[in-house]
Amino acid sequence: MNTIKRIKWHHSIEKRLVIIFVFAMTLMFGIMTSISMYAAHNEKKEQEEKLVGKYLFIGLNLLGARVDSVAEMAKDYGYWNETFDFINTPNRNFVENSLDSDSIKTRLLNGVIIHNNAGKALYRISSYDYITDSQLWSLFTDINGIESGVVQRGVVFLQGRILVYVSQPVSDNSGSMLSNGRITLLREMTQRTLDEISSDLGESFSLINMHQPDAIERMAFGTDWRVEKSEILYTEKTLEATYSIFFSDQSRLPILAELVIERSPFSIASQWRLLIPEFILLIVLSGVLVVVLRATVTKPIKRLIAWLNQVNGSELAEDLRPYEYSQYGEISVLSNKFSEIYNNLYQQHQFSQLLLYSISDFIFTVDSKGKIDYCNPAAAEWLRIDSKELYCQDFELLFASVDENSPSVANWLYRALETLSEFSGQVNIRKLSEPNKTFLVEVQVSPILYRDTEQKGAMIILRLQK
C-alpha cells in the first residue's frame, strides 16, 4: 500500500473553501455595493428632480411677477381720469403725453389698445411693423366678449412670439364710476426677459412656443393652472427638465417651460472611500475562516492521514486501530467507518486472491480501449510473461486467430465493448510466446459496466479444450 503524501495547501480543501468563501463574500460585497450605489444614484436623481421643481416654482413666480407688473400698469391706466376722459372724448394730447412710442418703450410694453364700451378701438400702437401690427390687433376685435368689470389676463401667440396681455376696465381715479371702455397692455416675453429671470434664478429658464411659427392666436388665462413634468434629460453636467402647463379645465397651454440646472456628476470613485472598512472586514473574516478551518478541519484530516500512514498494506487488517482524535466529530466517525470498511475489503481481497490463484482458467480484464489492466496468475504463467509487463498492453496483440473464417478473440472483445453484450465460443489461437503452437480454447467475453450504462471495460475468460 502506497504511503499517503502530505497534502499541500494549494491542493487542499482548505484552499478551496477559502477561495469559495472569498468569492462568495466578494460577490455579496459586489452585489450589495452595486445596490447601494444604484440606490444612491436614484436618490440623487430624486433630489435633483425635487430641486428642479423648486427652481421651476420660483421661475414661474418670477415670470408671474412680470405679468403682475403689466397688470399693475394696466390698473394705473385704467383708474385714471385722463384715460376715462380720452374714451369719452378722444384727443391727441393724451396719446402724445402718455402712450406714444417712446412711452410704451420706456415702460417695456410692446402694444397698447384702448376700446370703448361699443367695442370700437379708439387708439392702438405697437412696436411691430405694419403687417405684424395688423395681425396683432385682429385678435382684439371681440373685446366686448369680456365680461364687464372683469380684468382679463392672457397670452398671445404671434408668429413665433409670446406676448402676455392684461385687459383692464377703465374708470375714474376713485374707481367709483361705471367703466366706459377698456385698456389692454401687451408685453412680449423676449429672450432678454427670460435672461433676467435666469439671472435672478441662478439657472437657465426658458419658454418654448409649441405653436407653428406662423400661428396667430389669443388665449385667456383661467383662474387656476398647473404644471406637469414632460421630460427630464440627464447629462454629465446638466439636468434639462421640460414641463407642460395646463389650465384648470385641463386645457393645455401650447408653451413648455424648460429649466436647465447644473449638476455634479455621480462619481463612483468618491464612493470607494466608504468601502474601505468593508474591504478590511472581508480580509479579517477570511483570516478568521482560515484559522477556524485549520482548527476544525485541516488539522484533524492531517492527523488522520498521519494515522493511515503508520501501517502498510500487509499489516493494515491487524494493526489499524480506531482514530481517537475526536470522539464525536465527523473525522472520528469517518475514521471508524474507514477502519470497518477497509478491514472488510482486506478480507475480501485476501479471499479473492486465493480464489483467483486456485482457478486454472485464464482471466483477463481490459479497459474500454481494450488495454489490459489485470490478468490472473494462471494466465500470466500460461503466457510466460510477467503480469506487470502485460499492464496497459493491447489485448489483441497477445493472440492471433488460426481460423480465417472464425472471429478472433479481439473481435469478440470489441463487439462486446461496443454492444455491451456477452459473447462466447471456441476458436483456435496462437499465443505470442509460442507462435508455432496452436491451442483450441473456449472464449467468454463479458462487458463490465458502471451503473449499468457507463462503459468500464470487459472481462475475457479463456479455457483450454483437451
HELIX and SHEET records of a PDB file:
HELIX    1   1 TRP A    9  HIS A   11  5                                   3    
HELIX    2   2 ILE A   13  GLY A   78  1                                  66    
HELIX    3   3 ASN A   81  ASN A   88  1                                   8    
HELIX    4   4 ARG A   92  SER A   98  1                                   7    
HELIX    5   5 SER A  101  THR A  106  1                                   6    
HELIX    6   6 TYR A  130  TRP A  137  1                                   8    
HELIX    7   7 SER A  138  PHE A  140  5                                   3    
HELIX    8   8 ILE A  143  GLY A  145  5                                   3    
HELIX    9   9 GLN A  191  LEU A  201  1                                  11    
HELIX   10  10 ALA A  269  LEU A  275  5                                   7    
HELIX   11  11 ILE A  276  LEU A  293  1                                  18    
HELIX   12  12 ARG A  294  THR A  298  3                                   5    
HELIX   13  13 LYS A  299  LEU A  308  1                                  10    
HELIX   14  14 LEU A  316  ASP A  319  1                                   4    
HELIX   15  15 GLU A  330  SER A  358  1                                  29    
HELIX   16  16 PRO A  377  LEU A  383  1                                   7    
HELIX   17  17 SER A  387  LEU A  390  1                                   4    
HELIX   18  18 PHE A  395  LEU A  397  5                                   3    
HELIX   19  19 VAL A  409  THR A  419  1                                  11    
SHEET    1   A 6 ALA A 121  SER A 126  0                                        
SHEET    2   A 6 GLY A 111  ASN A 116 -1                                        
SHEET    3   A 6 GLY A 181  GLU A 188 -1                                        
SHEET    4   A 6 ARG A 161  VAL A 170 -1                                        
SHEET    5   A 6 GLN A 152  LEU A 158 -1                                        
SHEET    6   A 6 ILE A 216  ALA A 220 -1                                        
SHEET    1   B 4 SER A 204  ASN A 209  0                                        
SHEET    2   B 4 ARG A 252  GLU A 262 -1                                        
SHEET    3   B 4 THR A 238  PHE A 247 -1                                        
SHEET    4   B 4 TRP A 225  TYR A 234 -1                                        
SHEET    1   C 6 ILE A 372  CYS A 375  0                                        
SHEET    2   C 6 PHE A 362  ASP A 367 -1                                        
SHEET    3   C 6 GLU A 454  LEU A 464 -1                                        
SHEET    4   C 6 GLU A 434  TYR A 450 -1                                        
SHEET    5   C 6 PHE A 423  LYS A 431 -1                                        
SHEET    6   C 6 PHE A 399  SER A 401 -1                                        
END                                                                             
